Amino acid sequence: MKDGICPKCGAKEIHIVDGNRTGISISLSWSRNTFANLYVCVKCGYIEMFVEDEEDLPRIAERWRKFE
């Protein structure tokens, strides 16, 4: 969806909901969080979520277990 196209219906009506406004966060430490932005297709309602600051991805990898 980051390319502006919905993978479910193919529409190009994607809107971004800022993670700071939704409060959807991932804990990086006891004092630090990173936020997730929502990408919403306003044609079919499909939603994807992405970490707002890609620089936080290594910290997530360090803190959280890998899906096996």
mmCIF file as Biopython writes it, N, C-alpha, C and O atoms, coordinates in Angstrom:
data_model
#
loop_
_atom_site.group_PDB
_atom_site.id
_atom_site.type_symbol
_atom_site.label_atom_id
_atom_site.label_alt_id
_atom_site.label_comp_id
_atom_site.label_asym_id
_atom_site.label_entity_id
_atom_site.label_seq_id
_atom_site.pdbx_PDB_ins_code
_atom_site.Cartn_x
_atom_site.Cartn_y
_atom_site.Cartn_z
_atom_site.occupancy
_atom_site.B_iso_or_equiv
_atom_site.auth_seq_id
_atom_site.auth_asym_id
_atom_site.pdbx_PDB_model_num
ATOM 1   N N  . MET A ? 1  ? 0.815   -1.195  0.000  1.0 0.0 1  A 1 
ATOM 2   C CA . MET A ? 1  ? 0.000   0.000   0.000  1.0 0.0 1  A 1 
ATOM 3   C C  . MET A ? 1  ? 0.855   1.253   0.000  1.0 0.0 1  A 1 
ATOM 4   O O  . MET A ? 1  ? 0.377   2.336   -0.339 1.0 0.0 1  A 1 
ATOM 5   N N  . LYS A ? 2  ? 2.117   1.111   0.379  1.0 0.0 2  A 1 
ATOM 6   C CA . LYS A ? 2  ? 2.994   2.268   0.366  1.0 0.0 2  A 1 
ATOM 7   C C  . LYS A ? 2  ? 3.207   2.803   -1.047 1.0 0.0 2  A 1 
ATOM 8   O O  . LYS A ? 2  ? 3.661   3.933   -1.227 1.0 0.0 2  A 1 
ATOM 9   N N  . ASP A ? 3  ? 2.880   1.995   -2.038 1.0 0.0 3  A 1 
ATOM 10  C CA . ASP A ? 3  ? 2.996   2.451   -3.427 1.0 0.0 3  A 1 
ATOM 11  C C  . ASP A ? 3  ? 1.731   3.159   -3.903 1.0 0.0 3  A 1 
ATOM 12  O O  . ASP A ? 3  ? 1.642   3.573   -5.059 1.0 0.0 3  A 1 
ATOM 13  N N  . GLY A ? 4  ? 0.750   3.296   -3.002 1.0 0.0 4  A 1 
ATOM 14  C CA . GLY A ? 4  ? -0.478  4.006   -3.344 1.0 0.0 4  A 1 
ATOM 15  C C  . GLY A ? 4  ? -1.553  3.152   -3.989 1.0 0.0 4  A 1 
ATOM 16  O O  . GLY A ? 4  ? -2.559  3.674   -4.470 1.0 0.0 4  A 1 
ATOM 17  N N  . ILE A ? 5  ? -1.347  1.838   -4.004 1.0 0.0 5  A 1 
ATOM 18  C CA . ILE A ? 5  ? -2.324  0.929   -4.610 1.0 0.0 5  A 1 
ATOM 19  C C  . ILE A ? 5  ? -2.731  -0.119  -3.574 1.0 0.0 5  A 1 
ATOM 20  O O  . ILE A ? 5  ? -1.876  -0.722  -2.925 1.0 0.0 5  A 1 
ATOM 21  N N  . CYS A ? 6  ? -4.011  -0.327  -3.426 1.0 0.0 6  A 1 
ATOM 22  C CA . CYS A ? 6  ? -4.526  -1.321  -2.487 1.0 0.0 6  A 1 
ATOM 23  C C  . CYS A ? 6  ? -4.290  -2.729  -3.041 1.0 0.0 6  A 1 
ATOM 24  O O  . CYS A ? 6  ? -4.712  -3.026  -4.159 1.0 0.0 6  A 1 
ATOM 25  N N  . PRO A ? 7  ? -3.617  -3.604  -2.269 1.0 0.0 7  A 1 
ATOM 26  C CA . PRO A ? 7  ? -3.370  -4.959  -2.747 1.0 0.0 7  A 1 
ATOM 27  C C  . PRO A ? 7  ? -4.627  -5.819  -2.779 1.0 0.0 7  A 1 
ATOM 28  O O  . PRO A ? 7  ? -4.637  -6.869  -3.422 1.0 0.0 7  A 1 
ATOM 29  N N  . LYS A ? 8  ? -5.681  -5.393  -2.101 1.0 0.0 8  A 1 
ATOM 30  C CA . LYS A ? 8  ? -6.920  -6.171  -2.063 1.0 0.0 8  A 1 
ATOM 31  C C  . LYS A ? 8  ? -7.825  -5.866  -3.240 1.0 0.0 8  A 1 
ATOM 32  O O  . LYS A ? 8  ? -8.322  -6.776  -3.904 1.0 0.0 8  A 1 
ATOM 33  N N  . CYS A ? 9  ? -8.042  -4.560  -3.503 1.0 0.0 9  A 1 
ATOM 34  C CA . CYS A ? 9  ? -9.020  -4.209  -4.551 1.0 0.0 9  A 1 
ATOM 35  C C  . CYS A ? 9  ? -8.410  -3.452  -5.723 1.0 0.0 9  A 1 
ATOM 36  O O  . CYS A ? 9  ? -9.084  -3.246  -6.732 1.0 0.0 9  A 1 
ATOM 37  N N  . GLY A ? 10 ? -7.140  -3.028  -5.614 1.0 0.0 10 A 1 
ATOM 38  C CA . GLY A ? 10 ? -6.476  -2.320  -6.693 1.0 0.0 10 A 1 
ATOM 39  C C  . GLY A ? 10 ? -6.761  -0.830  -6.773 1.0 0.0 10 A 1 
ATOM 40  O O  . GLY A ? 10 ? -6.270  -0.155  -7.678 1.0 0.0 10 A 1 
ATOM 41  N N  . ALA A ? 11 ? -7.545  -0.308  -5.842 1.0 0.0 11 A 1 
ATOM 42  C CA . ALA A ? 11 ? -7.883  1.120   -5.852 1.0 0.0 11 A 1 
ATOM 43  C C  . ALA A ? 11 ? -6.660  1.969   -5.525 1.0 0.0 11 A 1 
ATOM 44  O O  . ALA A ? 11 ? -5.708  1.503   -4.898 1.0 0.0 11 A 1 
ATOM 45  N N  . LYS A ? 12 ? -6.706  3.209   -5.958 1.0 0.0 12 A 1 
ATOM 46  C CA . LYS A ? 12 ? -5.621  4.159   -5.684 1.0 0.0 12 A 1 
ATOM 47  C C  . LYS A ? 12 ? -6.080  5.241   -4.715 1.0 0.0 12 A 1 
ATOM 48  O O  . LYS A ? 12 ? -5.611  6.378   -4.772 1.0 0.0 12 A 1 
ATOM 49  N N  . GLU A ? 13 ? -6.981  4.887   -3.846 1.0 0.0 13 A 1 
ATOM 50  C CA . GLU A ? 13 ? -7.537  5.811   -2.852 1.0 0.0 13 A 1 
ATOM 51  C C  . GLU A ? 13 ? -7.002  5.456   -1.468 1.0 0.0 13 A 1 
ATOM 52  O O  . GLU A ? 13 ? -7.754  5.035   -0.590 1.0 0.0 13 A 1 
ATOM 53  N N  . ILE A ? 14 ? -5.705  5.629   -1.285 1.0 0.0 14 A 1 
ATOM 54  C CA . ILE A ? 14 ? -5.055  5.274   -0.026 1.0 0.0 14 A 1 
ATOM 55  C C  . ILE A ? 14 ? -4.822  6.541   0.795  1.0 0.0 14 A 1 
ATOM 56  O O  . ILE A ? 14 ? -4.308  7.539   0.291  1.0 0.0 14 A 1 
ATOM 57  N N  . HIS A ? 15 ? -5.205  6.481   2.049  1.0 0.0 15 A 1 
ATOM 58  C CA . HIS A ? 15 ? -4.996  7.604   2.970  1.0 0.0 15 A 1 
ATOM 59  C C  . HIS A ? 15 ? -4.165  7.115   4.142  1.0 0.0 15 A 1 
ATOM 60  O O  . HIS A ? 15 ? -4.245  5.948   4.527  1.0 0.0 15 A 1 
ATOM 61  N N  . ILE A ? 16 ? -3.360  8.018   4.712  1.0 0.0 16 A 1 
ATOM 62  C CA . ILE A ? 16 ? -2.476  7.670   5.824  1.0 0.0 16 A 1 
ATOM 63  C C  . ILE A ? 16 ? -3.014  8.296   7.106  1.0 0.0 16 A 1 
ATOM 64  O O  . ILE A ? 16 ? -3.328  9.485   7.151  1.0 0.0 16 A 1 
ATOM 65  N N  . VAL A ? 17 ? -3.112  7.474   8.146  1.0 0.0 17 A 1 
ATOM 66  C CA . VAL A ? 17 ? -3.479  7.946   9.475  1.0 0.0 17 A 1 
ATOM 67  C C  . VAL A ? 17 ? -2.206  7.932   10.309 1.0 0.0 17 A 1 
ATOM 68  O O  . VAL A ? 17 ? -1.622  6.873   10.536 1.0 0.0 17 A 1 
ATOM 69  N N  . ASP A ? 18 ? -1.781  9.084   10.757 1.0 0.0 18 A 1 
ATOM 70  C CA . ASP A ? 18 ? -0.537  9.266   11.514 1.0 0.0 18 A 1 
ATOM 71  C C  . ASP A ? 18 ? -0.578  8.485   12.825 1.0 0.0 18 A 1 
ATOM 72  O O  . ASP A ? 18 ? -1.519  8.614   13.608 1.0 0.0 18 A 1 
ATOM 73  N N  . GLY A ? 19 ? 0.456   7.674   13.053 1.0 0.0 19 A 1 
ATOM 74  C CA . GLY A ? 19 ? 0.537   6.868   14.266 1.0 0.0 19 A 1 
ATOM 75  C C  . GLY A ? 19 ? 0.539   7.683   15.539 1.0 0.0 19 A 1 
ATOM 76  O O  . GLY A ? 19 ? 0.055   7.214   16.569 1.0 0.0 19 A 1 
ATOM 77  N N  . ASN A ? 20 ? 1.071   8.888   15.495 1.0 0.0 20 A 1 
ATOM 78  C CA . ASN A ? 20 ? 1.052   9.745   16.691 1.0 0.0 20 A 1 
ATOM 79  C C  . ASN A ? 20 ? -0.375  10.108  17.080 1.0 0.0 20 A 1 
ATOM 80  O O  . ASN A ? 20 ? -0.663  10.313  18.259 1.0 0.0 20 A 1 
ATOM 81  N N  . ARG A ? 21 ? -1.251  10.187  16.119 1.0 0.0 21 A 1 
ATOM 82  C CA . ARG A ? 21 ? -2.650  10.533  16.410 1.0 0.0 21 A 1 
ATOM 83  C C  . ARG A ? 21 ? -3.453  9.335   16.904 1.0 0.0 21 A 1 
ATOM 84  O O  . ARG A ? 21 ? -4.358  9.494   17.724 1.0 0.0 21 A 1 
ATOM 85  N N  . THR A ? 22 ? -3.133  8.136   16.413 1.0 0.0 22 A 1 
ATOM 86  C CA . THR A ? 22 ? -3.883  6.951   16.823 1.0 0.0 22 A 1 
ATOM 87  C C  . THR A ? 22 ? -3.388  6.385   18.143 1.0 0.0 22 A 1 
ATOM 88  O O  . THR A ? 22 ? -4.136  5.721   18.861 1.0 0.0 22 A 1 
ATOM 89  N N  . GLY A ? 23 ? -2.119  6.649   18.463 1.0 0.0 23 A 1 
ATOM 90  C CA . GLY A ? 23 ? -1.542  6.106   19.689 1.0 0.0 23 A 1 
ATOM 91  C C  . GLY A ? 23 ? -1.092  4.662   19.541 1.0 0.0 23 A 1 
ATOM 92  O O  . GLY A ? 23 ? -0.746  4.023   20.534 1.0 0.0 23 A 1 
ATOM 93  N N  . ILE A ? 24 ? -1.091  4.134   18.320 1.0 0.0 24 A 1 
ATOM 94  C CA . ILE A ? 24 ? -0.626  2.768   18.103 1.0 0.0 24 A 1 
ATOM 95  C C  . ILE A ? 24 ? 0.895   2.785   18.173 1.0 0.0 24 A 1 
ATOM 96  O O  . ILE A ? 24 ? 1.558   3.383   17.326 1.0 0.0 24 A 1 
ATOM 97  N N  . SER A ? 25 ? 1.438   2.125   19.186 1.0 0.0 25 A 1 
ATOM 98  C CA . SER A ? 25 ? 2.879   2.194   19.391 1.0 0.0 25 A 1 
ATOM 99  C C  . SER A ? 25 ? 3.467   0.822   19.691 1.0 0.0 25 A 1 
ATOM 100 O O  . SER A ? 25 ? 2.761   -0.114  20.066 1.0 0.0 25 A 1 
ATOM 101 N N  . ILE A ? 26 ? 4.784   0.733   19.515 1.0 0.0 26 A 1 
ATOM 102 C CA . ILE A ? 26 ? 5.541   -0.467  19.811 1.0 0.0 26 A 1 
ATOM 103 C C  . ILE A ? 26 ? 6.632   -0.060  20.793 1.0 0.0 26 A 1 
ATOM 104 O O  . ILE A ? 26 ? 7.373   0.892   20.548 1.0 0.0 26 A 1 
ATOM 105 N N  . SER A ? 27 ? 6.727   -0.772  21.889 1.0 0.0 27 A 1 
ATOM 106 C CA . SER A ? 27 ? 7.710   -0.448  22.919 1.0 0.0 27 A 1 
ATOM 107 C C  . SER A ? 27 ? 9.114   -0.816  22.462 1.0 0.0 27 A 1 
ATOM 108 O O  . SER A ? 27 ? 9.359   -1.936  22.013 1.0 0.0 27 A 1 
ATOM 109 N N  . LEU A ? 28 ? 10.038  0.144   22.580 1.0 0.0 28 A 1 
ATOM 110 C CA . LEU A ? 28 ? 11.447  -0.097  22.275 1.0 0.0 28 A 1 
ATOM 111 C C  . LEU A ? 28 ? 12.272  -0.238  23.546 1.0 0.0 28 A 1 
ATOM 112 O O  . LEU A ? 28 ? 13.305  -0.906  23.553 1.0 0.0 28 A 1 
ATOM 113 N N  . SER A ? 29 ? 11.816  0.388   24.609 1.0 0.0 29 A 1 
ATOM 114 C CA . SER A ? 29 ? 12.445  0.288   25.926 1.0 0.0 29 A 1 
ATOM 115 C C  . SER A ? 29 ? 11.404  0.776   26.933 1.0 0.0 29 A 1 
ATOM 116 O O  . SER A ? 29 ? 10.281  1.122   26.567 1.0 0.0 29 A 1 
ATOM 117 N N  . TRP A ? 30 ? 11.794  0.796   28.196 1.0 0.0 30 A 1 
ATOM 118 C CA . TRP A ? 30 ? 10.820  1.235   29.201 1.0 0.0 30 A 1 
ATOM 119 C C  . TRP A ? 30 ? 10.444  2.700   29.030 1.0 0.0 30 A 1 
ATOM 120 O O  . TRP A ? 30 ? 9.415   3.136   29.545 1.0 0.0 30 A 1 
ATOM 121 N N  . SER A ? 31 ? 11.265  3.466   28.313 1.0 0.0 31 A 1 
ATOM 122 C CA . SER A ? 31 ? 10.986  4.897   28.177 1.0 0.0 31 A 1 
ATOM 123 C C  . SER A ? 31 ? 10.812  5.360   26.728 1.0 0.0 31 A 1 
ATOM 124 O O  . SER A ? 31 ? 10.637  6.552   26.473 1.0 0.0 31 A 1 
ATOM 125 N N  . ARG A ? 32 ? 10.859  4.426   25.786 1.0 0.0 32 A 1 
ATOM 126 C CA . ARG A ? 32 ? 10.786  4.852   24.389 1.0 0.0 32 A 1 
ATOM 127 C C  . ARG A ? 32 ? 9.882   3.934   23.586 1.0 0.0 32 A 1 
ATOM 128 O O  . ARG A ? 32 ? 9.929   2.711   23.720 1.0 0.0 32 A 1 
ATOM 129 N N  . ASN A ? 33 ? 9.055   4.553   22.745 1.0 0.0 33 A 1 
ATOM 130 C CA . ASN A ? 33 ? 8.165   3.841   21.835 1.0 0.0 33 A 1 
ATOM 131 C C  . ASN A ? 33 ? 8.373   4.347   20.421 1.0 0.0 33 A 1 
ATOM 132 O O  . ASN A ? 33 ? 8.899   5.440   20.210 1.0 0.0 33 A 1 
ATOM 133 N N  . THR A ? 34 ? 7.959   3.549   19.461 1.0 0.0 34 A 1 
ATOM 134 C CA . THR A ? 34 ? 7.867   3.998   18.083 1.0 0.0 34 A 1 
ATOM 135 C C  . THR A ? 34 ? 6.410   3.842   17.664 1.0 0.0 34 A 1 
ATOM 136 O O  . THR A ? 34 ? 5.695   2.992   18.196 1.0 0.0 34 A 1 
ATOM 137 N N  . PHE A ? 35 ? 5.979   4.645   16.731 1.0 0.0 35 A 1 
ATOM 138 C CA . PHE A ? 35 ? 4.580   4.624   16.327 1.0 0.0 35 A 1 
ATOM 139 C C  . PHE A ? 35 ? 4.390   3.944   14.980 1.0 0.0 35 A 1 
ATOM 140 O O  . PHE A ? 35 ? 5.316   3.848   14.175 1.0 0.0 35 A 1 
ATOM 141 N N  . ALA A ? 36 ? 3.178   3.480   14.756 1.0 0.0 36 A 1 
ATOM 142 C CA . ALA A ? 36 ? 2.833   2.830   13.493 1.0 0.0 36 A 1 
ATOM 143 C C  . ALA A ? 36 ? 1.781   3.653   12.769 1.0 0.0 36 A 1 
ATOM 144 O O  . ALA A ? 36 ? 0.765   4.036   13.349 1.0 0.0 36 A 1 
ATOM 145 N N  . ASN A ? 37 ? 2.040   3.919   11.488 1.0 0.0 37 A 1 
ATOM 146 C CA . ASN A ? 37 ? 1.066   4.614   10.648 1.0 0.0 37 A 1 
ATOM 147 C C  . ASN A ? 37 ? 0.120   3.604   10.021 1.0 0.0 37 A 1 
ATOM 148 O O  . ASN A ? 37 ? 0.521   2.485   9.700  1.0 0.0 37 A 1 
ATOM 149 N N  . LEU A ? 38 ? -1.118  3.993   9.850  1.0 0.0 38 A 1 
ATOM 150 C CA . LEU A ? 38 ? -2.104  3.154   9.172  1.0 0.0 38 A 1 
ATOM 151 C C  . LEU A ? 38 ? -2.280  3.647   7.744  1.0 0.0 38 A 1 
ATOM 152 O O  . LEU A ? 38 ? -2.445  4.844   7.506  1.0 0.0 38 A 1 
ATOM 153 N N  . TYR A ? 39 ? -2.245  2.728   6.806  1.0 0.0 39 A 1 
ATOM 154 C CA . TYR A ? 39 ? -2.547  3.017   5.403  1.0 0.0 39 A 1 
ATOM 155 C C  . TYR A ? 39 ? -3.915  2.408   5.149  1.0 0.0 39 A 1 
ATOM 156 O O  . TYR A ? 39 ? -4.099  1.199   5.287  1.0 0.0 39 A 1 
ATOM 157 N N  . VAL A ? 40 ? -4.874  3.248   4.776  1.0 0.0 40 A 1 
ATOM 158 C CA . VAL A ? 40 ? -6.259  2.820   4.666  1.0 0.0 40 A 1 
ATOM 159 C C  . VAL A ? 40 ? -6.765  3.021   3.243  1.0 0.0 40 A 1 
ATOM 160 O O  . VAL A ? 40 ? -6.648  4.111   2.682  1.0 0.0 40 A 1 
ATOM 161 N N  . CYS A ? 41 ? -7.322  1.971   2.668  1.0 0.0 41 A 1 
ATOM 162 C CA . CYS A ? 41 ? -7.990  2.088   1.379  1.0 0.0 41 A 1 
ATOM 163 C C  . CYS A ? 41 ? -9.410  2.552   1.657  1.0 0.0 41 A 1 
ATOM 164 O O  . CYS A ? 41 ? -10.173 1.859   2.329  1.0 0.0 41 A 1 
ATOM 165 N N  . VAL A ? 42 ? -9.765  3.718   1.144  1.0 0.0 42 A 1 
ATOM 166 C CA . VAL A ? 42 ? -11.099 4.251   1.413  1.0 0.0 42 A 1 
ATOM 167 C C  . VAL A ? 42 ? -12.142 3.719   0.424  1.0 0.0 42 A 1 
ATOM 168 O O  . VAL A ? 42 ? -13.298 4.140   0.459  1.0 0.0 42 A 1 
ATOM 169 N N  . LYS A ? 43 ? -11.744 2.809   -0.445 1.0 0.0 43 A 1 
ATOM 170 C CA . LYS A ? 43 ? -12.706 2.144   -1.340 1.0 0.0 43 A 1 
ATOM 171 C C  . LYS A ? 43 ? -13.222 0.848   -0.724 1.0 0.0 43 A 1 
ATOM 172 O O  . LYS A ? 43 ? -14.425 0.588   -0.738 1.0 0.0 43 A 1 
ATOM 173 N N  . CYS A ? 44 ? -12.297 0.017   -0.173 1.0 0.0 44 A 1 
ATOM 174 C CA . CYS A ? 44 ? -12.734 -1.282  0.361  1.0 0.0 44 A 1 
ATOM 175 C C  . CYS A ? 44 ? -12.536 -1.420  1.869  1.0 0.0 44 A 1 
ATOM 176 O O  . CYS A ? 44 ? -13.063 -2.355  2.472  1.0 0.0 44 A 1 
ATOM 177 N N  . GLY A ? 45 ? -11.778 -0.495  2.496  1.0 0.0 45 A 1 
ATOM 178 C CA . GLY A ? 45 ? -11.571 -0.542  3.938  1.0 0.0 45 A 1 
ATOM 179 C C  . GLY A ? 45 ? -10.365 -1.346  4.392  1.0 0.0 45 A 1 
ATOM 180 O O  . GLY A ? 45 ? -10.126 -1.471  5.593  1.0 0.0 45 A 1 
ATOM 181 N N  . TYR A ? 46 ? -9.606  -1.890  3.459  1.0 0.0 46 A 1 
ATOM 182 C CA . TYR A ? 46 ? -8.414  -2.655  3.816  1.0 0.0 46 A 1 
ATOM 183 C C  . TYR A ? 46 ? -7.406  -1.728  4.490  1.0 0.0 46 A 1 
ATOM 184 O O  . TYR A ? 46 ? -7.252  -0.574  4.090  1.0 0.0 46 A 1 
ATOM 185 N N  . ILE A ? 47 ? -6.708  -2.248  5.534  1.0 0.0 47 A 1 
ATOM 186 C CA . ILE A ? 47 ? -5.742  -1.459  6.300  1.0 0.0 47 A 1 
ATOM 187 C C  . ILE A ? 47 ? -4.429  -2.230  6.411  1.0 0.0 47 A 1 
ATOM 188 O O  . ILE A ? 47 ? -4.430  -3.438  6.649  1.0 0.0 47 A 1 
ATOM 189 N N  . GLU A ? 48 ? -3.311  -1.526  6.238  1.0 0.0 48 A 1 
ATOM 190 C CA . GLU A ? 48 ? -1.985  -2.048  6.552  1.0 0.0 48 A 1 
ATOM 191 C C  . GLU A ? 48 ? -1.326  -1.077  7.527  1.0 0.0 48 A 1 
ATOM 192 O O  . GLU A ? 48 ? -1.614  0.120   7.528  1.0 0.0 48 A 1 
ATOM 193 N N  . MET A ? 49 ? -0.442  -1.615  8.349  1.0 0.0 49 A 1 
ATOM 194 C CA . MET A ? 49 ? 0.218   -0.805  9.359  1.0 0.0 49 A 1 
ATOM 195 C C  . MET A ? 49 ? 1.734   -0.925  9.162  1.0 0.0 49 A 1 
ATOM 196 O O  . MET A ? 49 ? 2.253   -2.022  8.958  1.0 0.0 49 A 1 
ATOM 197 N N  . PHE A ? 50 ? 2.441   0.215   9.224  1.0 0.0 50 A 1 
ATOM 198 C CA . PHE A ? 50 ? 3.889   0.233   9.061  1.0 0.0 50 A 1 
ATOM 199 C C  . PHE A ? 50 ? 4.513   1.100   10.144 1.0 0.0 50 A 1 
ATOM 200 O O  . PHE A ? 50 ? 3.939   2.109   10.553 1.0 0.0 50 A 1 
ATOM 201 N N  . VAL A ? 51 ? 5.697   0.699   10.607 1.0 0.0 51 A 1 
ATOM 202 C CA . VAL A ? 51 ? 6.433   1.504   11.576 1.0 0.0 51 A 1 
ATOM 203 C C  . VAL A ? 51 ? 6.742   2.854   10.944 1.0 0.0 51 A 1 
ATOM 204 O O  . VAL A ? 51 ? 7.226   2.936   9.815  1.0 0.0 51 A 1 
ATOM 205 N N  . GLU A ? 52 ? 6.452   3.907   11.695 1.0 0.0 52 A 1 
ATOM 206 C CA . GLU A ? 52 ? 6.602   5.271   11.199 1.0 0.0 52 A 1 
ATOM 207 C C  . GLU A ? 52 ? 8.051   5.630   10.875 1.0 0.0 52 A 1 
ATOM 208 O O  . GLU A ? 52 ? 8.326   6.216   9.828  1.0 0.0 52 A 1 
ATOM 209 N N  . ASP A ? 53 ? 8.969   5.285   11.760 1.0 0.0 53 A 1 
ATOM 210 C CA . ASP A ? 53 ? 10.379  5.636   11.589 1.0 0.0 53 A 1 
ATOM 211 C C  . ASP A ? 53 ? 11.178  4.356   11.345 1.0 0.0 53 A 1 
ATOM 212 O O  . ASP A ? 53 ? 11.407  3.581   12.274 1.0 0.0 53 A 1 
ATOM 213 N N  . GLU A ? 54 ? 11.600  4.134   10.107 1.0 0.0 54 A 1 
ATOM 214 C CA . GLU A ? 54 ? 12.301  2.905   9.754  1.0 0.0 54 A 1 
ATOM 215 C C  . GLU A ? 54 ? 13.617  2.734   10.507 1.0 0.0 54 A 1 
ATOM 216 O O  . GLU A ? 54 ? 14.135  1.620   10.591 1.0 0.0 54 A 1 
ATOM 217 N N  . GLU A ? 55 ? 14.161  3.808   11.052 1.0 0.0 55 A 1 
ATOM 218 C CA . GLU A ? 55 ? 15.385  3.712   11.854 1.0 0.0 55 A 1 
ATOM 219 C C  . GLU A ? 55 ? 15.152  2.929   13.148 1.0 0.0 55 A 1 
ATOM 220 O O  . GLU A ? 55 ? 16.110  2.480   13.777 1.0 0.0 55 A 1 
ATOM 221 N N  . ASP A ? 56 ? 13.894  2.763   13.549 1.0 0.0 56 A 1 
ATOM 222 C CA . ASP A ? 56 ? 13.575  2.004   14.756 1.0 0.0 56 A 1 
ATOM 223 C C  . ASP A ? 56 ? 13.495  0.498   14.500 1.0 0.0 56 A 1 
ATOM 224 O O  . ASP A ? 56 ? 13.399  -0.268  15.458 1.0 0.0 56 A 1 
ATOM 225 N N  . LEU A ? 57 ? 13.531  0.052   13.259 1.0 0.0 57 A 1 
ATOM 226 C CA . LEU A ? 57 ? 13.406  -1.375  12.958 1.0 0.0 57 A 1 
ATOM 227 C C  . LEU A ? 57 ? 14.501  -2.229  13.603 1.0 0.0 57 A 1 
ATOM 228 O O  . LEU A ? 57 ? 14.187  -3.301  14.121 1.0 0.0 57 A 1 
ATOM 229 N N  . PRO A ? 58 ? 15.770  -1.809  13.599 1.0 0.0 58 A 1 
ATOM 230 C CA . PRO A ? 58 ? 16.789  -2.621  14.293 1.0 0.0 58 A 1 
ATOM 231 C C  . PRO A ? 58 ? 16.514  -2.752  15.797 1.0 0.0 58 A 1 
ATOM 232 O O  . PRO A ? 58 ? 16.788  -3.798  16.384 1.0 0.0 58 A 1 
ATOM 233 N N  . ARG A ? 59 ? 15.983  -1.717  16.411 1.0 0.0 59 A 1 
ATOM 234 C CA . ARG A ? 59 ? 15.660  -1.780  17.847 1.0 0.0 59 A 1 
ATOM 235 C C  . ARG A ? 59 ? 14.526  -2.779  18.096 1.0 0.0 59 A 1 
ATOM 236 O O  . ARG A ? 59 ? 14.530  -3.493  19.099 1.0 0.0 59 A 1 
ATOM 237 N N  . ILE A ? 60 ? 13.571  -2.822  17.192 1.0 0.0 60 A 1 
ATOM 238 C CA . ILE A ? 60 ? 12.488  -3.802  17.317 1.0 0.0 60 A 1 
ATOM 239 C C  . ILE A ? 60 ? 13.066  -5.212  17.206 1.0 0.0 60 A 1 
ATOM 240 O O  . ILE A ? 60 ? 12.686  -6.101  17.968 1.0 0.0 60 A 1 
ATOM 241 N N  . ALA A ? 61 ? 13.983  -5.417  16.260 1.0 0.0 61 A 1 
ATOM 242 C CA . ALA A ? 61 ? 14.611  -6.732  16.079 1.0 0.0 61 A 1 
ATOM 243 C C  . ALA A ? 61 ? 15.393  -7.155  17.324 1.0 0.0 61 A 1 
ATOM 244 O O  . ALA A ? 61 ? 15.432  -8.339  17.660 1.0 0.0 61 A 1 
ATOM 245 N N  . GLU A ? 62 ? 16.009  -6.200  18.003 1.0 0.0 62 A 1 
ATOM 246 C CA . GLU A ? 62 ? 16.760  -6.505  19.214 1.0 0.0 62 A 1 
ATOM 247 C C  . GLU A ? 62 ? 15.846  -6.835  20.391 1.0 0.0 62 A 1 
ATOM 248 O O  . GLU A ? 62 ? 16.138  -7.728  21.186 1.0 0.0 62 A 1 
ATOM 249 N N  . ARG A ? 63 ? 14.743  -6.106  20.491 1.0 0.0 63 A 1 
ATOM 250 C CA . ARG A ? 63 ? 13.877  -6.214  21.673 1.0 0.0 63 A 1 
ATOM 251 C C  . ARG A ? 63 ? 12.870  -7.353  21.602 1.0 0.0 63 A 1 
ATOM 252 O O  . ARG A ? 63 ? 12.597  -7.991  22.619 1.0 0.0 63 A 1 
ATOM 253 N N  . TRP A ? 64 ? 12.325  -7.616  20.457 1.0 0.0 64 A 1 
ATOM 254 C CA . TRP A ? 64 ? 11.217  -8.565  20.322 1.0 0.0 64 A 1 
ATOM 255 C C  . TRP A ? 64 ? 11.665  -9.849  19.633 1.0 0.0 64 A 1 
ATOM 256 O O  . TRP A ? 64 ? 12.533  -9.837  18.761 1.0 0.0 64 A 1 
ATOM 257 N N  . ARG A ? 65 ? 11.056  -10.949 20.043 1.0 0.0 65 A 1 
ATOM 258 C CA . ARG A ? 65 ? 11.447  -12.248 19.481 1.0 0.0 65 A 1 
ATOM 259 C C  . ARG A ? 65 ? 10.990  -12.376 18.030 1.0 0.0 65 A 1 
ATOM 260 O O  . ARG A ? 65 ? 9.984   -11.794 17.623 1.0 0.0 65 A 1 
ATOM 261 N N  . LYS A ? 66 ? 11.735  -13.134 17.280 1.0 0.0 66 A 1 
ATOM 262 C CA . LYS A ? 66 ? 11.439  -13.377 15.873 1.0 0.0 66 A 1 
ATOM 263 C C  . LYS A ? 66 ? 10.362  -14.457 15.744 1.0 0.0 66 A 1 
ATOM 264 O O  . LYS A ? 66 ? 10.381  -15.455 16.466 1.0 0.0 66 A 1 
ATOM 265 N N  . PHE A ? 67 ? 9.447   -14.251 14.838 1.0 0.0 67 A 1 
ATOM 266 C CA . PHE A ? 67 ? 8.426   -15.248 14.554 1.0 0.0 67 A 1 
ATOM 267 C C  . PHE A ? 67 ? 9.067   -16.453 13.902 1.0 0.0 67 A 1 
ATOM 268 O O  . PHE A ? 67 ? 9.769   -16.312 12.901 1.0 0.0 67 A 1 
ATOM 269 N N  . GLU A ? 68 ? 8.846   -17.610 14.436 1.0 0.0 68 A 1 
ATOM 270 C CA . GLU A ? 68 ? 9.428   -18.849 13.880 1.0 0.0 68 A 1 
ATOM 271 C C  . GLU A ? 68 ? 8.333   -19.708 13.308 1.0 0.0 68 A 1 
ATOM 272 O O  . GLU A ? 68 ? 8.604   -20.792 12.792 1.0 0.0 68 A 1 
#
